[in-house]
């Protein structure tokens, strides 16, 4: 697949020649007998965009929490390339190239937009000079330079979401897992989000795993979709395949819809 758009300076780019995979095997998370995640496999290649969908309570966020060190596993393994990363903490995972965002953006409200992005670079061990240069490049690339000196707490909701993604990119991920990035956005903001996420993948070669209830976003953005229900995978395929899968239509959509 040909990547769109010119890459930024090499310190920000992810080398395509060093492609890796994130693999989840038979992951299980049980809560007092409730099987929130029950034997899920997941395979994500660097540079791919995978949507993770399912009804409320299907286990999507629990799965991502378990992959990213925010939830203890009952069983299963998580690997990055040839390295078993099961149970690693969030900071160690970020240094290895696995980064996630939350439904609640969690910007540092007392800092400016620029300082938020700079802090993410510092958090993975780059120098302050490099972190500042990177922050300027990222904000410019994603049309946020005009917000650089604004307090993060003053941002409109749509731009707050975009800054959260830019801050995550400042950690230089190979794999970026996003939990409902379109939550609370209007249609225009959702369209901008799709462009932002596609641009993030194309510029940096990082894989995206996107949990999202907005099917318009999922169908336009993702190359593959994995569907969960009651903690299990019930379908994996292209958007065209998943949208007509009768199991998905029954479990997730309820009735047949066009997107």
N, C-alpha and C positions, 0 to 999 in steps of 0.2 A: 504493500500500500504506500502510495506517495504521500508524504507529510506536507501539509499546507503551510505557507508562510516561512520567512527566514528565521533561523534560530537566533537567539540572543547570544551574547558573549559566551565563550566556551565554559566558564565556571558555572553557568546556570544550566547548561545543556546536559541531558542524560545520554550517555553514549549508546547508540543503538547496537553497536557491535557487541556489547556486553549484556545482551538481553537475558532477563531472568524470568522466573515464574513464581507466583505465589500459589501454593498448594495447601488446601485444607482437606484432611482425610478423616472421615467418620467422626466429625466433631460432635460432641454431646455436652449439653448443659442441662442438668436436672435440678429443679427446686422442690424439695420435699415431695418427690413423686411426680411433679409436673415436668413433662419432657419439653422444655422450651425450645431446645434444639436437639434433634434426635437422629444422629448419624448423617450429617450433611457433608458432602464433598463439594469442593469449589476449586476451580483452576482458572487463574488469571495471568495472562502473559503481559509482560512489559509492553506498553504502547496500546493496549486494548481498552475499550470502554465496555464495562459489563453493568447492566442494570439488575438490581436485586429488589424484587417486588413480592407482594403478598398481602393478604388481609391483615387488619389490625390483630396483633397477637400471634402472628405467624412465626416470629422468632428472628426477624431481620436484624433489629438492633442488638439483640442478645448475641447473635452470631458475630457481628462486627465487634462488639465489646470483647468477646472471647478471643477473636483473632488479634486484637490490638492491646491485650493485656489489662483490660478494665473489668474482666469477669473471669472467675476461676472456671476451669473446664472440669467436667465429669469424666471425659475421655476424648480421645482423638489427638491428632497432631496438626501442627501448622509449620510449613517449611517455606523458606525464602531461598530460591536457588537450591543449593545442596545443604543448606544450613537449617537444622531443626530450631525453630524460634518459639516453640510452644512454651507459654508461660512467661515470656520475656516482658519486662516492664515497658511502659510507653516511651521513656527516654532512650532506652537501649534500642528499641524498635525504630525510633526516629533516626538514630545514627546509622542504622542498617538500611534505611530507605523506605520504611513503612510508616505512613503518617495518616491520621484521620481527623475529620472535623465532626462537630456535634450538631444536633438539632438546634440547640442554643449556641449561637456563634461564639460566645465567650471571648470577645475582644477585651483587652485591658482598657477599661473605660477611662482610667486616669492618664493614659498616654495618648499621644497623637497617632494618626493613621501611620505616618512614617515610622514612628517609634515601635508600633506594633509589629510591622513587617521586619524592621531591623532586629527586634528581639528574637524573632524566630530563627534568623540566621545565626545570631550569637548562641542560641540554644543548642545548635548542632556543632558548635565549636569553631566557626570561622571567625576571623579577626573582625574587630569593630570597623576598620576601614573597608574591608571587603563586604561586611554586612550592610554598611551604609550605601556602598556602590550598588549592591544587589537590590536593595530596597528602592533606590531611585529607578533602576532599570525595570523592575517589576511593576511599580506604580505607573510608569510611563507606558509599558507594554499593554496594560489593562485599563488605560484611560482613567487613571485615578490620581494623576499628579496634582490636579487642582484641589484634592482633598488631603494632601500630604500633611499639612500643618493643622488640620482640623482635629478637634478632640474626637476620639472614637465614639464617645457617648452621644455626639451630635449628628451622627450619620443617619440618613434615611434608611429604611429597612433594606431596600434592594442593594444599596451600596454597602451596607454593613455586611450582607451576605458575600458580596464580591471581595471585600477586603479580607474576610475570613478565609476565602479560597487563596487569595494572593499571599496571605500570611503563611498558610500551609505550604504553598509552593516555595517560600523562602527557606523551608527546611530541606529543600532539594530531594523530594521523595522520588523513588522509583515506582511506588504504589501509593495512591492517594484514595482513601476510603471516605466517602461523603455521606452523612446521615441526613436525609431530607433537605438538601440545599435549597430547594424551591419553596419551602414552607413559608406561607404568608405572602408570597409574591403575587403581583397581578400578572396579567398575560404579557404585557410589554416587558416587565422585569424578568419573567420566566424566559422570554425569548433572548434577552441579554445574557441570562445565566447560561443558556445552552451555548451561545457563542463563546462565552468566557471559558466554559469547561472544554469545549472542543479546541479552543486556542491553547489552553493549558497542555492538553495532550499533544497537540501538533508541535508546539514550540519545544517542549521538554521531553517528549517521548515517554512520559510516565503513564502507567496504567491507572484507570479510574474505575472504582467500584462505587456505584451510585444507588443508595436506597432512596426511593422516591414514590410518593403516592400520585403525583401529577403525571398521568400517563402520556400527556402531550409532550412533556419533557423527555420521558423515558423513550418513547417511540422515535423521537427525532434525534436523540443523542447517542443511543446505545447500539453497538454492533451485535451483542448477544444479551439475552435476558434470562435470568434464573429466577424461578418462581418458588416461593416457600408457602407451605400451608401446614399448620399444626406441627411446626418444627422440622418438617421434611421437605426435600426438593420434590416438586410434582411436575416440573417442566423446565427444560433448557432449550433455547433455540434463538433464532433471529427474531426481531420484532414481528416480521410477517408470519413466522411460524407460531409464535406464542399467542398472538392476538386471535388466532382461529383454533387454538388447541381447545377441544371441548372440556378437558379437565380444568384448564385455567378459566375458561368462561364460566363454568359452574362455581368454582371455588373462590375466584377473585372478583370477576366482573358481575356475576349474578345473572346478567342478560347480555346478549351479544351487542357490542357497541362498535362504532367506527371512530378511529382516532386519526 
